Amino acid sequence: MGLINTRNTVGKMVSLGRNRNWLVCGISLLCVILYFNKQEDIHNDVLKIDVIKIEDQKMENIPSKAARSSSINKENKMYTAKQQYEVCKPKQQILFLKTHKTGSSTLTSILQVYGFLRNLTFAVPKTGAQILSRGFFKTKQVRPGKYDMLVNHARYSRTEMEKVMKPNTTYITIIRDPSTQIESNFGYFRLSGKFKLGNMSNPFQTFAENPSYYWTRYRKTSFRDYMKNPNLYDLGLTEYQQEDRDVVEKFIAKIAKEFDLVLIQEYFNESLLLLKKLMCWEMDDILYLSKGKRSKKIRFDIDQSLRESIRKWSWGDVLLYDHFNKTLWSKIRDYGPSFQADLAELELNLNRILHNCTVPDVVLDNRRETYFKLNKKGAPKCTHMIRNDLKFTKLIRIAQYGEEEKQDKL
């Protein structure tokens, strides 16, 4: 019995020893594992620290949001300035071939105000307000020199005009539907009396029903040239050349090459936006007060039959008008999506100018033209905007040459 107990005791001790050995081995193995895990953690921590340092260095090289915004603004300003200089630098040399009764006096006023306020030079007549003579423009009609602008009436002669204009001059003109332009010329130049039609209730109707009769009979009458194809005449085509359709068509193609823009009177504001874009001007630069509007006393009714009669009579100007009317709308399509918004802005500003510069509901009439009365409390620029081309031409001549001409009162 004692032997058995001893054996049992020894067996338990052996078993316990074996378990203890396994326990020691397990503990040892666990220690090894924990050791290597710790080393790996330390290594990873070192790597993380290195990565953080690297990232911090990168972040130091990244500008802040404010700095990025400032940089972008600078780049945009540099690009805008570069774009304005290279693509859209305002042009200041312009020759306006001023036609008759086409809204040309208003356009001349726009150009005179622009140039005068910027001290640009004008090719002006030696006296009066008209360079125009029955012949083509000659350099002797203005003083010697090279000028920024020519905006008074002058008959087109490219070779002679280039002699007095600075390089890279922009050439523009304006034309009008012949059926209304002929009537306007007839009334403005008082041709009813010169054609012995003063006693007629509608002398223009009498003329328009048989224009060739009056054209032939009164060949030496003043302003007769403006009663058939007046735009072609101002642009340089002679009376006899106007009779040949082939010559007229080739001439129109020549004008299309030589002129940068042909404005249309019936779409005056639309045309001004094209001029603004062409010249890279501001909206304020094309604002105006209308000039040269005929008095109602020298206006005549025109029905559709008279319109058709005049279009047949002045067919050369019809070809010219139809060509450049089509060209105008092509340019409007190319203007871009902002055209209608820009047109609305222009018209809004024109109403503002009218309100600011003129006395409300006061339109003066000298039996030939109507004109506004200056609002003396308006902006300083109003004084220039309301001045007609005759008075402005005198002012320009005084400024350029120091002539002591008596200035007419506004």
Phi, psi and omega in degrees: 000317178294326179293317180298317181296323180295316180298318180298319181296316179297318180299317180296321181293319178297315180297318179296322179297317179297317180296322180295321178298316179297323179295316179298318179297319181296317180296319180297316180296320179297321179296318179299314181298314180298324180298310183292324176298320179297317179298321180294320178298318180298318180297318180295321179298320178298316178298317180299318180299317180297318180296317180299318179299316180297315180296321178298320178296320178296315181298326179298331181273353179267123180295155176292170179299318179296318180295320179297317180298317179297319180296317179298316179300319178297317179297318179297318180295320179296319180293317180298315180297318179295318180296317180296322182287316186274324188256324189222057175274128183306134177267142184230005175252119185212136171247120177255112177282101187280115178268179187256130176055052181231013190085011186291330179293324177294318179293321175301318179299316178303314184289323179295317178298314181300310184289320182296318181289347179248010178059034175281159182263144182240139168276100183248155177298154181294330174217161177067198183240002184239126171279334189306137167224178180293338178267183178284162180302138175233145182300331182292349179284347176232168180287152180301144178146176175246129190240159176279324188221146168224117188226000179273165177304126175203141180278134192296127171212099189302313183300314181290322182292324179297335180290337182250356181257148177291161180301154176062032177291139174272132181253127180224161172206178179220141179229172187216156175305120185304327185295328177265331180293319180298318178296321180295316177298318181302315181286315186294320181270010175051049183282349177300320178289319182290333177264012178060041181241016186299336183271356182282147177291326175223081184299329179294322177301317179299317178296312187293335179285339179209063187295326183297330180297310182288326178298319182280317185290323185250053186298327184263009181289138177301141177070008175303325183299342182264014179253002173209122181048052183299328180289317177298322179296311179298328181279354170116005180269130183284165180304318184284326176294331181292346181276348184255112184299320180297318178296317181298315182295320178292325179294319178298319177298323178294315179298320180298329179282322189273340181254137181281333180203134172244112181279158179242125185299321182293342177234058188297310182293322177298319179296322180296325177296322176294322177295316178303315180293317180299318184269353183059048179261172177267165180301321180297336183287344183246013177284153186203164165243130187300141179235155171069021178288130182292146172293149177297341182290341180238034175250150182227146179289141178232120174264178186297324180294323178292322177300315180294322178297316180293322180295325176290320182292314184255050189296331179296316177292332176296315177299316179298312182296314182298322180297310186277340171293319176295318178298319180303311183289333173294318178293325178295320177297325180280349184299320181121172186292347183273004188301309183296321178294319179294323179295318178296321178295318179299313182293326176295317179292327177294321176295322178296316180296317179300317180291321185282326190261344186236158175283126185302138173061023176242111176236117182275153185220120179258022180075359174233318179227156171253152180205161183272159173260131184293133170275108186292348177266003180285180180296153180305325182295337182302324181301321178286321185292331183272346184289134179280172188292329178297311181291324180291322179298319177297318180297318179296318181297320177296316182295322184278323189241357177071021180289138180267074177267144177289122180276134178290149175288146180288000000 
